[in-house]
Amino acid sequence: MSDEQAGLSYRDAGVNIDAADEALDEVKGLVKRTFNDKVLRDIGSFGAMFAPDMKGIEEPVLVSSVDGVGTKLKLAFMSGKHDTIGMDLVSHCVNDILVQGARPMFFLDYLAMGTLEPQVVVDVVKGLSEGCIRAGCALIGGETAEMPGMYLDGEYDLAGTIVGIADKKKIVDGSRIAAGDVVIGLPSSGLHTNGYSLARKICFDVAGLGIHDEMPGVGRTVAEALMEPHLSYAKLMQIVMKVVDVKGMAHITGGGITDNLPRALPEGLGAKIDLGSWTVPPLFTFLQQTGKVAQGEMLRTFNMGQGFLIVVSKDQEAKALETIGLTGQTGVVLGEIIPGDGVTYEGSLNYG
C-alpha cells in the first residue's frame, strides 16, 4: 500500500474542498448580479477591489458596519428555508449606516458551518445578492468556512460588513435637531432581525406551535410571519434626502424605539411619541397577547411595526410625507422632539 493510499485526507478530517468548489461555481452567477462598473475584480481573488465614485463628493467619508442576524438563524434551521436570511443581514447592515446619510457601496459576508452543504450555501448567497440588489450595493467578496465540530449538524453562522460613503458636510448626525421637530416612522415588514429569542419562546414554548403551524390572528404560518425579510430603506431614503432636509434618523433594532431614537438626538432633547398614531401589525398583537408581555417590554424588544424613523422640521413634514408616498411607502407622524432626554410615550399601543 502506498503512502498516498494509506494517508489521511482533509475530507477524513471533515472538510470537503470539492463541496466548497461546487458551491462556489453556483454562487458566482448570483454574486455577479450585484456587480457594477466600480467592481474591479471577479470573485475568487485574495482581495476584492472597488473603485468608489467620488463625483459630487467634496470630502469623502467611509461609513461601515458589521453585524449578524441573531437567533433569527434558528428559524432558518427549523424551517429549512435559507434564501432570505442573507437579505436580513444586508438590510440590517445597510440601514445602520443609512442613519448617518451614507450611500452603501459594497458588502462582504462570512458564512461558517460544520459540514458544508452546497445547496444551503447557494440559498444563503441568493439572499445576500438579492439584498444587495435591493439596497443598491455590490457583493464583492466573502468567506465560506467549513469547520467540523464547531457547529451542530444543519446549523451555521452568518455575519457581514457593509461599507458606504458620505460627504462629510452632509453627514446626518442629529446635531441640528431642535425642539418642535417631528418624528416620522416608516413601516417595518415584521420583526426584522430583533426580538427573536422572546418571539420563539412565545410561539413554541407558550403557544405550543410548530414552525409550519398557522399563527392565530395573523393569517400566516409561524415560519412565514417570523421569517419575513428585513426591509432596506436605502433606496427610499436616498430619494427622500434629495428632497427633504432630514436632520436625524434611527434604525429601530434591538432596544426598539425606546433605546434607538435617543441615539439620534443631541444632548438635552428627547422625544414624545403618540402610541396611538399607528396600528400595530397582527404579528405583534399575537406575541403580546399570548406572552402577556407588558407594553414597555414590547416597546423595548420589538420595533412594533416601525422599522426606521426620521426627524425633520415641522415645515418639512408635508413634503417628507409626500415624498415617502411617491416611493410607494407610507410615512406616519409618530410624535415630536421635546426638551429633556429619552422617549416619553403618550397613550396606549393600538393593536387594532
Beta strands, then each sheet from edge to edge (+ up, - down):
strand 1: 60-68
strand 2: 103-113
strand 3: 138-146
strand 4: 156-167
strand 5: 182-187
strand 6: 214-215
strand 7: 220-221
strand 8: 248-251
strand 9: 269-274
strand 10: 306-312
strand 11: 332-339
strand 12: 343-346
sheet 1: 1+ 4- 2+ 3+
sheet 2: 8+ 10- 5+ 11- 9+ 12+
sheet 3: 6+ 7-
end
